[in-house]
Amino acid sequence: MSLTTQLLRPFDRDHESQMFESLKHSFSTFPESGEPSFLIGNLLVGGKELDAIYIRSGAIVVIEMKGHEGLVDFDENAPWTVGGTIVGGNGLNPLQQSKRYRTEVIRKLSDAWSRSGAPNLPT
């Protein structure tokens, strides 16, 4: 099956629109697995605004898009910099943001799965 893409609402920033189009093209060139895959852009999950998620069998990938040029540098618990200048107004670096978003996506999917009456998710 091929990639299904959905932009849930227009992005506020031009770089996000351009990056989403690039993602659509990049993911559409992946070798065909025979299983469905989905790229969803600009969605709200538990009050958190996610730039994009990619879903396929065995994987849910949270994608955080940034519009900075230059060398991006960060580690797990430090502020992030671009070209040596600290950036990021919310105090989280992209890895921390993605981890929080991933946790929220897993929580929402688990809640929905539980309400469906289906057997427990494997761990």
Disulfide bonds with the S-S distance in Angstrom:
none
